[in-house]
Amino acid sequence: MKSKNIIIGYLAVTLIFLSEVILNLNKYSYSGYYSDKIINWFWLAMTIFIIIWFWKKKAVRVYFFLLLAIIILSILPMMIPFFGMVHYFSTIGSYQRIQLNDQYRIDRGRPGPLYNPKITVYRNEGIFEKQISRTSYSDIAEDVLQLPSTSPVTADKQPIQKAKLVNVSKDSIGIEYQILNKKKIFYHKIKESWFEDS
């Protein structure tokens, strides 16, 4: 009976993990930056526990080798899918997270291993949040700083000192950025459906 409860608990956690993966593919996630990471690590910890606890069962050994094969196959094509999984499970590539208000937050970081730093704008929708805009951070930093081409300062390497929500319309969200003590409002185009990534 105890073993059955462990399996049922693991299946429930796996369903939550898979729902989170599906949400992520559709530009949604559970509300809050760390919620997805906690789900990911909890699922991973439970997977390791299940494999060790039930190692004598043939189905568990097959499951282990299937997971191992997925990891190995993700490493083969220049390790791009593997590093994508590493980004998904960790905070690697996330440089700054700023809560603008109860409904909106921004994240400065690399969404994946091949991306340049971007600003992603999230809108809270109850227990979920949705990515509504993604903009290259270099575009924002260069617009705010207005640096001459001869400047030794690399704009996209500079952290955001402050970010303040200015206004939200149907098509855009205005955020005032402060970088290197310079301020400017940048308008992000809102995308409700993502058929392409910016």
N, C-alpha and C positions, 0 to 999 in steps of 0.2 A: 504493500500500500504506500509506503514511504517513497519507493522508487517511482511509482506511478505519479505521485504528487510532484516529484522533482521534474519528471518529463513534461507534465502538464504546465508547470511553471515555466519551463524552458521554452515550450511551444508558444506560450503567451508572450514571453519576452521577444521571441523571434518574430512573431506577428507584428509587434510594436516596432521592432527594428525595420522590418520590411515595409511597413506603412510609412515610416520616416524616410526610407530610401525612395519610395514612390512619390511622396510629397516633394522631396528634394529635386527629383527629375522634372517636376512640374512647377518649379520655382517657389514652392512653399516649404515651410518647416514648422516644427513645434515652436511656440513662442519662447524667446530668450536665446542668447548665443550658446550657453552651455547645455541646454536641454538635449540637443542632438548628440553632443559629445558624451554626456552621461549615459544616454541610451546606447550609443555605440560601445562604450567601454563595459557597460553592464552586460550587454549581449556577448561581447568577447570573453569576459571573465566567466560567464555561465557556460559558454561553449567549451572553454578549457576544462572547467569543472566536470561537465557532462562527459567529455572524451576520456578524462582520467577515471572517473567513477564507473563508467560503463564500458571500459576498454575491452572487456572480454566478449561483448556482444558484437556480432559480425556487422550489423547495420551501423553501429557507431564507428567501427574501423573504416568502413566504406565512406562514411560521412567525413571522417578525418582526412582520408586520402583525396576526397573530392575537394575539400577546402584547400588542401595543400596544392593540388593541381591548379586550382584557380589562382592561387598566389604565384606559382611558378609561371603560368601562362601570362599573367599580368606583367611579369618581369621581362619576358622575351622581347616584345616590341619596344625596344629602347627604354624599358622600365616606366613608360609614360602612364599606363593604367595603374601600375603599382604605386607610383608617387601620387597619383590621383587618390588612391585609397588611403595613403598616409595622410594627405591633406584632409581627407574626409573624417578620419578618426582623431586627428590631432589639431592643435592650434598653430601648427607650422604654417607660415605664410599669412597669418593674421597679425597685423601690426598695431592697429588701433580699433577700438570699439567705442562709439560715442552715442549715448542715449539722448535724442533731441527733445523728446517729451514722452508721454505715456503711450503714444501711438506710433512714433517713428524713431528709428535708430539707423546709424550708418556704421559700416565696417570698412576699414582701409586695409587691404591685403591682396594676396594673390589667390583667386578662386581655384586655381589649379597649377600644376607644375610648369606649364608653358605660357601662363598669363603674365603680363606686366601688372604692377600694382593697380588696383581699381578701387573706386568707391562704390559700394553696393548699398542701396537704400532699402530698408525693410519697413513694411507697414504691419502693425499688430492687428490681428483679426481674431481676438479671443485667445483660444489655446494654440492658434496657428499664427504664423507671420508669413508675409509674402514679399519676395524680392520684386520691387516695382521699378527699379532703375539700376543700371550699372554703367559707370563712366570711368574712363581712363584717368587715373590720379594725376598723371603728368599734364593732362589738359586743364584740370582744375588748378593745380599748383602754378602752372605757367600763366594762367589767366589772372590769378590772385597776385602773383609776385611781379608780373610784367618785367621779367628780367631781360637785359640786353643779350644778344647772342654771344658776346664776349665774356659774360659773367662766369666766374669760376664755380658759382653755386649750382648744383644740380637740383632742379625744382622738385622732381618726384621723390627725392630722398628726404625732403624736409617733412617733419611731422606736423600734424594739425595741432595748433595751440588751443583753438576753440572752434566750435561749430554751433550755429544757432539757426533754428528753423524760422524762416521769415514768412513764407506763405505757401499755401497748397492750392492748386487749381486742378481742374479735370485733366489737363495735359502735362503739367509740370509741378515741380516742387522746388522752391527757392530756399537755398541754405547759404547763410553767411559764414564763410570760412576765414579764420585768422591763421596765417602762416608767416613766420618770421616777422611778427608784429604788423603785418599788412592784412587789411580786411577787404573782402569783396563778396558780393552775392553771386552765386552760381546757380543757374536754373537747370535742374535735371529733368530730362524728358521722361514722363511716366509711361511704362509699358505694362499694360494689363495682361497681354498675351505675348509670349516670347517665341516667335518662330525663328528668330536669329538672335545671337548674342552680340552685344556691343562691346 
